[in-house]
Amino acid sequence: MLIETSRLLLRPVEANDVHSLFAIYGDPQTHQFNPRGPYPDLEFAREKLNGWLREWPDYGFGHWAVALNTQPDNIIGFGGLSIREGYENHRVFLGYRFATSAWGKGLATEFASAALNSGFEHFGIPQISATVRENHLASQRVLEKIGMQKVGFQGDPVHGVGSYIFRQTNHQTGRRGN
């Protein structure tokens, strides 16, 4: 599913996105709030991408490669909707990561809004959640701007910094659920 916003082009990930994925997810700056750190190598990125490639046929939704409309071949980020187990009352999660060159321009908010709306309007997902580290204020603001509400907190005894859980319910269906 291809989505176009006022500035962005979102297209499902492709196998040849691996170098762009590693460039963004392998950058230590893009992981300053992720205690697991950047992707260690291209093979790790390839394994992650292979998982994302299975999402679309398995679930009917998944991750997009994100580019500016004016530069569709230059991937500036990745994000999407994915199934995540192990969270009570949460199943579908919104996530994203952008190259540092795309920071501070409102592009994450534009992406997140498009992904959330797509999840509700096109995929009929009843509820979408997101997790954000408690010290990652910029991403918390993005989720608040798109209408997600902070509904919980999950500590992280290993890394010392926990995550807030955000959620938005699909008001079109009026359903609550996973």
C-alpha positions as CSV (number, residue, x, y, z in Angstrom):
1,M,0.0,0.0,0.0
2,L,1.4,3.3,-1.2
3,I,0.6,6.4,0.9
4,E,1.3,10.0,-0.1
5,T,1.1,12.9,2.4
6,S,1.8,16.5,1.7
7,R,5.5,15.9,1.9
8,L,6.1,12.2,2.2
9,L,5.9,9.1,0.2
10,L,5.4,5.8,2.1
11,R,5.8,2.5,0.3
12,P,6.1,-1.0,1.7
13,V,9.6,-2.1,2.3
14,E,11.5,-4.0,-0.3
15,A,14.5,-6.4,-0.1
16,N,16.8,-3.8,-1.8
17,D,16.1,-1.3,1.1
18,V,18.7,-3.1,3.3
19,H,21.5,-0.5,2.8
20,S,19.2,2.4,3.6
21,L,17.9,0.4,6.6
22,F,21.4,-0.2,7.9
23,A,22.5,3.5,7.3
24,I,19.6,4.7,9.5
25,Y,19.4,1.9,12.1
26,G,23.2,1.5,12.2
27,D,23.7,5.2,13.1
28,P,24.4,5.6,16.8
29,Q,22.7,9.0,16.9
30,T,19.4,7.4,15.8
31,H,19.7,5.1,18.8
32,Q,20.4,7.5,21.6
33,F,17.2,6.5,23.3
34,N,17.4,2.8,22.5
35,P,19.5,0.9,25.0
36,R,19.9,-2.0,22.6
37,G,22.0,0.3,20.5
38,P,22.5,0.5,16.7
39,Y,22.4,-2.4,14.3
40,P,25.8,-4.0,14.4
41,D,26.1,-4.9,10.7
42,L,24.4,-5.3,7.4
43,E,23.5,-8.9,8.0
44,F,21.6,-7.9,11.2
45,A,19.7,-5.3,9.1
46,R,18.9,-7.9,6.5
47,E,17.4,-10.2,9.1
48,K,15.3,-7.4,10.5
49,L,14.2,-6.4,7.0
50,N,13.3,-10.0,6.1
51,G,10.9,-10.0,9.1
52,W,9.4,-6.8,7.9
53,L,8.9,-8.2,4.4
54,R,6.8,-11.1,5.9
55,E,4.5,-8.6,7.7
56,W,2.6,-7.5,4.6
57,P,1.5,-10.9,3.4
58,D,1.0,-12.3,6.9
59,Y,-1.0,-9.4,8.4
60,G,-2.0,-7.2,5.5
61,F,0.0,-4.2,7.0
62,G,3.6,-3.6,8.0
63,H,6.6,-1.3,7.6
64,W,7.1,1.4,5.0
65,A,10.2,3.0,3.6
66,V,9.7,6.7,3.9
67,A,11.0,9.3,1.3
68,L,10.2,12.9,0.5
69,N,7.7,13.3,-2.4
70,T,10.3,15.3,-4.2
71,Q,13.0,12.7,-3.8
72,P,11.3,9.3,-3.9
73,D,14.5,7.3,-4.3
74,N,16.2,8.8,-1.2
75,I,14.9,6.9,1.9
76,I,14.9,9.1,4.9
77,G,13.2,6.8,7.4
78,F,11.3,3.6,8.1
79,G,8.2,3.0,10.1
80,G,5.1,1.1,10.3
81,L,2.5,-1.0,12.2
82,S,3.6,-4.3,13.6
83,I,2.4,-7.1,15.8
84,R,4.1,-7.2,19.1
85,E,3.4,-9.9,21.8
86,G,3.9,-9.6,25.5
87,Y,2.0,-6.4,26.2
88,E,-1.3,-6.6,28.1
89,N,-4.1,-5.1,26.1
90,H,-1.8,-4.1,23.3
91,R,-1.1,-5.9,20.0
92,V,-0.5,-3.6,17.1
93,F,2.3,-1.1,17.6
94,L,3.3,2.0,15.7
95,G,7.0,2.6,15.3
96,Y,9.4,4.7,13.2
97,R,13.0,5.9,12.9
98,F,14.3,8.7,10.7
99,A,17.8,9.7,9.5
100,T,19.2,12.5,11.5
101,S,19.0,14.8,8.4
102,A,15.2,14.5,8.7
103,W,14.9,15.5,12.3
104,G,13.2,18.7,13.5
105,K,11.1,19.2,10.4
106,G,7.8,17.6,11.5
107,L,8.3,14.6,9.3
108,A,7.9,12.0,12.1
109,T,4.6,13.6,13.0
110,E,3.4,13.6,9.4
111,F,4.5,9.9,9.0
112,A,2.9,8.8,12.4
113,S,-0.4,10.5,11.6
114,A,-0.5,8.9,8.2
115,A,0.3,5.4,9.6
116,L,-2.2,5.7,12.4
117,N,-5.0,6.9,10.1
118,S,-4.1,4.1,7.6
119,G,-4.2,1.5,10.4
120,F,-7.7,2.6,11.3
121,E,-9.2,3.6,7.9
122,H,-7.6,1.1,5.5
123,F,-6.7,-1.9,7.7
124,G,-9.6,-1.7,10.3
125,I,-7.3,-2.1,13.3
126,P,-9.3,-1.5,16.4
127,Q,-6.5,-0.1,18.6
128,I,-2.9,1.0,18.0
129,S,-0.2,1.4,20.7
130,A,3.3,2.7,20.8
131,T,6.1,2.7,23.3
132,V,8.5,5.5,23.9
133,R,11.4,5.8,26.4
134,E,10.6,8.1,29.3
135,N,13.5,10.4,28.4
136,H,12.6,10.6,24.6
137,L,10.5,13.8,24.8
138,A,10.4,14.5,21.1
139,S,8.8,11.2,20.3
140,Q,6.4,11.6,23.1
141,R,5.3,14.9,21.6
142,V,4.9,13.3,18.2
143,L,2.5,10.7,19.7
144,E,0.6,13.3,21.6
145,K,0.2,15.5,18.5
146,I,-1.4,12.7,16.6
147,G,-3.9,12.1,19.4
148,M,-2.4,9.1,21.1
149,Q,-2.8,9.0,24.9
150,K,-0.3,7.9,27.5
151,V,-1.9,4.9,29.2
152,G,0.9,3.2,31.1
153,F,4.5,2.8,32.0
154,Q,6.8,-0.2,31.7
155,G,10.0,-0.2,33.7
156,D,13.2,-1.6,32.4
157,P,15.4,-2.9,35.3
158,V,18.2,-4.0,32.9
159,H,18.7,-0.6,31.2
160,G,17.3,1.7,34.0
161,V,15.1,3.8,31.7
162,G,11.5,2.7,31.2
163,S,9.0,3.3,28.5
164,Y,5.6,5.0,28.4
165,I,2.9,3.2,26.6
166,F,0.6,5.2,24.3
167,R,-2.6,4.1,22.7
168,Q,-5.3,5.3,20.4
169,T,-8.6,3.5,19.7
170,N,-10.3,3.4,16.3
171,H,-13.3,5.6,16.9
172,Q,-14.8,4.7,13.5
173,T,-15.4,1.1,14.7
174,G,-16.1,2.0,18.3
175,R,-14.3,-1.3,19.2
176,R,-11.7,-1.8,21.8
177,G,-9.4,-4.7,21.7
178,N,-6.1,-6.0,20.5
